[in-house]
Amino acid sequence: MKRFSIQSKITALIFFIVGLSLLLAGIVIISNFIDSKEDDLRQRAILAAQTIAEDVEIKSDISGSVAQKMKIRDRVETLRIIHHADYIVVMDMNHIRLSHPIPALIGKRSYGSDENKAFAELTYTTKAKGEVGTVIRAFVPIMNKDHKQVGVVLVGYLLPSLFELIWDLRVEIFLAGAISLLFGGWGAWLLASKMKRQMYNLEPHEIAQLVLERTETFNAMHEGIIAIDKDERITVFNDKAKKMMGVSGDVIGENILKIVQDTRLPEILEIKKPIYNKELKVRGQNIVSNRIPIKVNEEIIGAVAIFQDRTEVKKLAEELTGVKAFVSALRVQNHEHMNKLHTIAGLLQLGHHKKALDYIFHTTEEQAELTQFLSKKIKSESISGLLFSKVSRAKELGIQLHIDRNSVLESFPAPLDEHDFVIIFGNLIENAFDSFADSMKAEKNMYISIEQNKDLLSILIEDNGKGIPEEIQSLIFKKGFSTKDKENRGFGLYLIKEIVEKGQGEIKVESELGKGTTFIITFAK
């Protein structure tokens, strides 16, 4: 079966519309022409009837003898030809026809229902339908020189039929139709060509196939995809996004805010800039979103969001973080125990048995106290393992790391989790360690305090290291900024700031060159 192109279909449709428009316009024009023709015939009939009624011979003969009345027929026929009337009837006051297109009716009485008013000196026209068609008839009274009515003149004009009217207008109709079809066809071709270009020369079945393929492609993706137009109406909402957002059914065309509140896509239409790798917490899931404005010819026509569910990956990362923390703690403990064993061995070899025993008790007591404190007050195993390893690491570096024994951490403020706090503690403690690099201070101290109640979570980490110069304190949270010359630095404090903002918290830094630095992070529960 032959498949016609969209261009030919549009052209044919426009031709049909033009033809239908011409037909309707023709009906209206012909209807108006008929009304105009009817008005013209009424005027002609009245004028002809008045002319005949004023004819001197007819006025004289109608009041004369029978022989004079018989002359009226010939006179009327002459006037009928002059006025191009279809027929003229002259009647005396007794309704006797003195002229008629049918000779047999001359001398007979007329019983027409529409002629009585004319015998009361009234002038008027009527429209009557007869065997030959519709006739416009004008009635005019005949008055003698004494202004006394002596008869009536009836002039009739036959209205042309519809076919006759069309035939009379055949040239105009042909020209109008030809010009309209010519320009209509030309316009149809231009419009069809433009539409074809706008549709990238694709046929309707090809567009339908593309839409189907696009929909299935989106649905096959592992990422959730949501797109909106500039009026915030949904244009794309794939199956993965529905699963992530807990949405069901067809939502195309709906306002995004009515379906999902926290996609933050309308924000992209306002700021007109993309936002990449932003973490969101949606229905208990850790989701990374990339939100990008859609531009066509430098005009923003919508926005698209790509969501990646990082819940499982984050769980693995948290487990890996915990394992790394414990491995680091074990490594540090192993190194520390080796040093302690060497100390004990040396004391025994020197015969200081009591000192060796006291040393063992002191070391065991200190280790047990720290372990018991972390297990009881810090409910997250990852955080307690991290702090334990950092205490041991500090000893290796010759730093006294004190953890406030009134510290407590029982839960994390929404939407944060232990992975976020591992990043906060790990980076701040490592930065504090770095602050003692090349330091000649006799006492290197660090202090960590965690305070939590039903309304607030506060973290304080301070050191007496070299401090941060005042001129760069406003830059330390910028992505990629670092005072160290190593690669892949400058992300720790940036990540901390992102996490604090995600938890709607606040971070403060106080630092004095040569005296140390204090970081205070607070979250309102």
C-alpha positions in Angstrom: 0.0 0.0 0.0 1.4 3.4 -1.0 2.2 5.7 1.9 1.8 9.4 1.1 4.2 11.9 2.6 3.2 14.4 5.2 3.8 17.2 2.7 1.3 15.8 0.2 -1.2 15.1 2.9 -1.0 18.7 4.3 -1.2 20.1 0.7 -4.3 17.9 0.0 -5.9 19.0 3.3 -5.4 22.6 2.6 -6.7 22.2 -0.9 -9.8 20.6 0.6 -10.2 23.5 3.1 -9.7 26.1 0.3 -12.3 24.3 -1.8 -14.8 24.0 1.1 -14.2 27.7 1.9 -14.8 28.6 -1.7 -18.0 26.6 -1.7 -19.3 28.2 1.5 -18.3 31.6 0.2 -20.0 30.9 -3.1 -23.2 29.9 -1.3 -23.2 33.2 0.7 -22.3 35.3 -2.4 -25.0 33.7 -4.5 -27.5 34.1 -1.7 -26.6 37.8 -1.5 -26.7 38.0 -5.3 -30.2 36.5 -5.4 -31.4 39.0 -2.7 -29.8 41.8 -4.7 -31.4 40.5 -7.9 -34.8 40.4 -6.3 -34.5 44.0 -5.0 -33.5 45.1 -8.5 -36.5 43.3 -10.1 -38.8 44.9 -7.6 -37.6 48.3 -8.5 -37.8 47.6 -12.2 -41.3 46.2 -11.8 -42.5 49.2 -9.9 -40.9 51.6 -12.3 -42.4 49.8 -15.3 -45.8 49.5 -13.7 -45.8 53.3 -12.9 -44.7 54.2 -16.4 -47.5 52.1 -17.9 -50.1 53.5 -15.4 -49.1 57.0 -16.5 -49.4 56.2 -20.2 -51.9 58.6 -21.7 -53.3 56.1 -24.2 -53.9 53.4 -21.6 -55.6 56.0 -19.3 -57.9 57.1 -22.1 -58.7 53.6 -23.5 -59.4 52.0 -20.2 -62.3 54.4 -19.6 -63.5 54.3 -23.2 -65.6 51.9 -25.3 -65.1 48.2 -25.7 -63.3 48.8 -28.9 -60.9 51.2 -27.2 -60.3 48.7 -24.4 -59.3 46.1 -27.0 -56.5 48.4 -28.2 -54.9 48.3 -24.8 -53.5 44.8 -25.5 -51.3 45.9 -28.4 -50.1 49.0 -26.5 -49.2 46.9 -23.4 -47.3 44.4 -25.6 -45.2 47.2 -27.0 -44.4 48.5 -23.5 -43.7 45.0 -22.2 -41.0 44.6 -24.9 -39.6 48.1 -24.1 -39.3 47.3 -20.3 -38.2 43.6 -20.9 -41.0 42.4 -18.6 -42.1 38.8 -18.6 -45.7 39.8 -18.6 -48.0 42.8 -18.0 -51.7 42.6 -17.0 -54.0 45.6 -17.1 -57.3 45.3 -15.3 -60.3 47.7 -15.0 -62.1 48.3 -11.8 -64.3 45.2 -12.3 -61.1 43.0 -12.2 -61.5 42.3 -15.9 -58.2 41.6 -17.7 -57.7 43.9 -20.6 -54.2 42.4 -21.4 -52.6 39.1 -20.5 -49.8 36.9 -21.8 -52.4 34.2 -22.3 -54.9 35.6 -24.9 -57.7 33.3 -23.7 -57.8 35.0 -20.4 -58.3 38.5 -21.8 -61.8 39.7 -21.0 -62.0 37.3 -18.1 -62.2 38.3 -14.4 -59.1 38.0 -12.3 -59.4 36.3 -8.9 -55.8 36.9 -7.7 -55.5 37.0 -3.9 -52.7 39.6 -3.9 -54.3 42.2 -6.2 -57.2 43.5 -4.0 -55.1 46.2 -2.3 -54.1 47.6 -5.7 -57.8 48.5 -6.3 -57.7 50.6 -3.1 -55.1 52.9 -4.7 -52.1 51.2 -3.1 -48.7 50.6 -4.8 -46.8 47.5 -3.8 -44.9 44.4 -4.9 -45.3 40.7 -4.2 -43.4 37.5 -4.8 -45.5 34.6 -6.1 -44.5 31.1 -7.1 -46.0 29.7 -10.3 -45.6 26.9 -12.8 -42.8 28.7 -14.6 -41.0 29.7 -11.4 -40.9 32.5 -8.9 -42.2 35.9 -10.1 -41.8 39.4 -8.7 -45.0 41.3 -9.3 -45.6 45.0 -9.0 -49.2 46.5 -8.6 -49.8 50.2 -9.4 -53.2 51.8 -9.6 -54.2 53.7 -12.9 -55.6 57.2 -12.1 -57.4 59.4 -14.6 -57.0 63.1 -14.9 -59.5 63.7 -12.2 -57.4 61.5 -9.9 -60.0 58.8 -9.8 -58.8 55.2 -10.0 -59.9 53.5 -13.3 -57.8 50.3 -13.2 -54.7 48.5 -12.1 -51.4 47.6 -13.8 -49.6 44.4 -12.9 -46.0 43.9 -14.1 -44.3 40.6 -13.6 -40.6 39.7 -13.7 -39.4 36.1 -13.5 -36.6 35.5 -11.0 -33.8 33.6 -12.6 -33.1 30.0 -11.4 -30.0 29.0 -9.5 -28.5 27.5 -12.5 -29.2 30.6 -14.6 -27.6 32.8 -11.9 -24.5 30.6 -11.8 -24.3 30.6 -15.5 -24.5 34.4 -15.6 -21.7 34.5 -13.1 -19.6 31.7 -14.7 -16.7 34.0 -15.7 -16.4 35.5 -12.2 -16.8 32.2 -10.5 -14.1 30.6 -12.7 -11.7 33.5 -12.2 -12.2 33.6 -8.4 -12.0 29.8 -8.1 -8.9 29.6 -10.2 -7.1 32.4 -8.4 -8.1 31.1 -5.0 -6.9 27.5 -5.8 -3.7 28.8 -7.3 -2.7 30.9 -4.3 -4.2 28.4 -1.9 -2.2 25.6 -3.5 1.0 27.8 -3.4 0.4 28.7 0.2 -0.4 25.0 1.0 2.9 24.0 -0.5 4.9 26.6 1.4 3.2 25.8 4.7 3.6 22.0 4.1 7.3 22.6 3.3 7.9 24.7 6.4 6.1 22.1 8.6 8.2 19.4 7.1 11.4 21.3 7.8 10.3 22.0 11.4 9.7 18.2 11.8 13.2 17.5 10.5 11.7 16.0 7.3 10.2 13.2 9.3 6.9 11.5 8.5 4.2 11.1 11.2 4.9 7.3 11.5 8.6 8.1 11.9 7.8 10.7 14.6 5.6 8.2 16.4 8.4 5.6 16.2 10.9 8.1 17.6 8.6 9.0 20.5 8.1 5.3 21.3 11.8 4.6 21.1 12.6 7.7 23.2 10.1 6.6 25.9 11.4 3.0 26.0 15.0 4.3 26.1 14.3 6.5 29.1 12.5 3.6 30.8 15.4 1.3 30.2 17.9 3.6 31.9 19.1 2.8 35.4 18.9 6.5 36.3 15.7 8.4 37.1 15.0 11.1 34.5 12.5 13.9 34.9 12.0 16.8 32.5 9.7 19.8 32.6 8.9 22.6 30.2 9.1 26.3 31.0 5.6 26.2 32.5 6.8 23.5 35.0 4.7 20.8 33.3 6.2 17.3 33.2 7.4 16.2 29.7 9.5 13.1 30.8 9.1 10.9 33.9 10.6 7.5 33.3 9.9 4.3 35.2 13.1 4.5 37.4 12.1 8.1 38.5 8.6 6.9 39.3 10.1 4.1 41.5 12.4 6.5 43.3 9.7 9.1 43.9 6.9 6.7 44.7 4.8 7.9 41.7 2.4 5.8 39.7 0.3 6.3 36.6 0.7 8.8 33.7 1.9 12.2 34.9 2.9 13.7 31.6 1.5 17.3 31.4 1.0 17.6 35.1 2.6 20.4 37.2 5.8 19.0 38.7 5.1 20.5 42.2 1.7 18.7 42.3 3.5 15.3 41.7 6.8 15.7 43.5 7.8 18.5 45.8 11.6 18.0 46.2 13.0 17.6 42.6 14.0 21.3 42.8 13.7 21.5 39.0 11.8 24.8 39.0 14.8 26.3 40.7 16.8 25.6 37.5 14.3 27.6 35.4 14.9 30.6 37.8 18.7 30.5 38.1 19.2 29.3 34.5 22.4 27.4 35.5 23.1 23.7 35.9 23.7 22.1 39.3 25.8 18.9 39.3 26.3 16.1 41.8 23.9 17.5 44.4 22.9 15.0 47.1 19.2 14.7 48.0 17.4 12.6 50.5 14.1 11.3 49.0 11.9 8.8 50.7 14.9 7.5 52.8 17.1 7.1 49.7 20.4 8.8 49.0 20.1 10.3 45.6 22.7 12.3 43.6 21.0 14.7 41.2 22.3 16.6 38.1 19.8 19.3 37.1 20.4 21.0 33.8 18.5 23.7 31.9 17.3 22.8 28.4 18.2 25.4 25.8 17.1 25.8 22.2 18.7 28.7 20.3 19.9 30.1 23.6 16.4 30.2 25.0 15.6 28.1 28.0 12.5 25.9 27.2 12.7 23.6 30.2 14.9 21.6 32.6 15.9 18.0 33.1 17.0 16.2 36.2 19.0 12.9 36.3 18.8 11.0 39.6 21.1 8.3 40.6 20.2 6.1 43.6 23.4 5.9 45.7 21.8 4.1 48.7 23.5 0.8 48.1 26.8 2.4 47.1 26.7 4.6 50.1 26.1 1.6 52.4 29.1 -0.1 50.9 31.1 3.1 51.3 30.1 3.4 54.9 31.1 -0.2 55.5 34.4 0.3 53.7 35.0 3.5 55.7 34.4 1.6 58.9 36.7 -1.2 57.8 39.4 1.3 56.9 39.1 3.0 60.2 39.5 -0.3 62.1 42.4 -1.4 59.8 44.1 2.0 60.5 43.4 1.5 64.2 44.9 -2.0 64.2 47.9 -0.8 62.3 48.5 2.0 64.8 47.8 -0.3 67.7 50.3 -2.9 66.3 53.0 -0.2 66.0 52.1 1.2 69.5 52.1 -2.3 71.1 55.5 -3.1 69.5 56.9 0.0 71.1 55.3 -1.0 74.5 56.6 -4.6 74.2 60.1 -3.2 73.6 59.7 -1.0 76.7 58.5 -3.9 78.8 61.3 -6.1 77.6 63.9 -3.5 78.3 62.6 -3.0 81.9 62.6 -6.7 82.5 66.2 -7.1 81.2 67.3 -4.3 83.5 65.7 -6.1 86.4 63.0 -3.4 87.0 60.2 -5.9 87.4 57.9 -3.7 89.4 58.2 -0.8 87.0 57.4 -3.2 84.1 54.3 -4.5 85.9 53.1 -0.9 86.7 53.6 0.1 83.0 51.5 -2.9 81.9 48.7 -2.1 84.3 48.7 1.6 83.3 48.7 0.9 79.6 45.9 -1.7 79.8 43.8 0.6 82.0 44.2 3.6 79.6 43.2 1.4 76.6 40.2 -0.1 78.3 38.9 3.2 79.5 39.0 4.7 76.0 37.4 1.6 74.5 34.6 1.6 77.1 34.0 5.3 76.7 33.7 5.2 72.9 31.5 2.1 73.0 29.1 3.6 75.6 28.9 7.3 74.4 29.4 7.0 70.7 26.7 4.8 69.2 28.1 4.7 65.7 30.7 2.0 65.3 32.3 3.8 62.3 32.7 7.1 64.3 34.0 5.3 67.4 36.4 3.3 65.4 37.6 6.4 63.6 38.1 8.3 66.8 40.0 5.3 68.4 42.4 5.1 65.4 42.9 8.9 65.5 43.9 8.8 69.2 46.5 6.2 68.4 47.7 8.0 65.4 48.1 11.2 67.4 50.3 9.4 69.9 52.5 8.3 67.0 52.8 11.9 65.9 53.5 13.1 69.4 50.2 14.9 69.7 48.0 14.7 72.8 44.5 14.1 71.5 41.9 14.7 74.3 38.3 13.6 73.8 35.9 15.2 76.2 34.5 12.4 78.3 31.1 14.2 78.5 30.8 13.8 74.8 27.8 11.9 73.4 26.6 11.0 70.0 23.4 9.0 69.8 21.8 9.9 66.5 22.4 11.9 63.3 20.3 14.9 62.2 18.2 14.3 59.1 19.1 13.9 56.3 22.7 13.1 57.3 24.1 9.7 58.2 27.3 8.2 59.7 29.1 8.4 56.4 28.7 12.2 56.4 30.1 12.4 60.0 33.0 10.2 59.1 33.9 12.8 56.4 33.5 15.6 59.0 35.6 14.1 61.8 38.2 12.5 59.5 38.9 15.7 57.5 38.9 18.1 60.5 41.2 15.8 62.6 43.6 15.2 59.7 43.7 19.0 59.1 44.6 19.5 62.7 47.4 16.9 62.5 48.7 18.7 59.4 48.7 22.0 61.4 51.5 20.5 63.6 53.8 19.7 60.6 57.2 21.3 61.1 56.0 22.6 64.4 58.7 22.9 67.1 56.2 23.3 70.0 56.9 21.2 73.1 53.2 20.6 73.7 51.0 19.6 70.8 47.4 19.4 71.9 44.1 18.7 70.3 40.7 18.7 71.9 37.4 17.1 70.6 34.0 17.6 72.1 30.6 16.3 70.9 27.5 17.7 72.7 24.0 16.4 71.8 20.6 16.9 73.3 17.0 16.8 72.0 17.4 20.2 70.3 21.1 20.5 69.3 24.1 18.6 68.1 27.4 20.5 68.4 30.9 19.4 67.4 34.1 21.2 68.5 37.6 20.4 67.3 40.5 22.6 68.2 44.2 22.5 68.1 47.2 24.7 69.1 48.9 24.2 65.7 50.2 26.9 63.4 46.7 28.4 62.7 45.2 29.8 59.5 46.3 33.2 58.1 43.4 35.7 58.3 43.6 36.6 54.6 42.8 33.0 53.5 40.2 32.1 56.1 37.3 33.1 53.7 38.7 30.8 51.0 39.3 27.6 52.9 35.8 26.2 52.1 36.2 26.7 48.3 36.4 23.6 46.1 40.0 22.9 45.2 41.6 25.5 47.6 44.5 24.2 49.6 47.7 25.5 51.2 49.4 22.2 50.5 51.3 21.5 47.3 50.1 18.0 46.9 47.7 16.7 44.2 44.0 15.9 45.0 43.9 18.3 47.9 41.4 21.1 48.6 38.3 19.0 48.8 38.0 18.1 52.5 36.7 21.4 53.9 34.6 21.8 50.7 32.9 18.5 51.4 32.4 19.4 55.0 30.7 22.6 54.0 28.4 20.7 51.6 27.4 18.3 54.3 26.7 21.0 56.8 24.5 22.9 54.3 22.7 19.6 53.5 21.9 19.2 57.2 20.9 22.9 57.5 23.7 23.4 60.0 26.3 26.1 60.7 30.1 26.0 60.7 32.3 28.5 62.3 36.1 28.8 62.3 38.2 30.8 64.7 42.0 30.8 64.1 45.0 32.9 65.1 48.3 32.5 63.5 50.8 30.6 65.7 48.2 29.9 68.4 45.8 27.4 66.8 42.4 26.8 65.2 38.9 26.0 66.4 36.1 24.5 64.3 32.6 24.5 65.7 29.8 22.8 63.8 26.2 22.9 65.0 23.0 21.2 63.8 19.6 22.2 65.1 17.4 19.0 65.5 
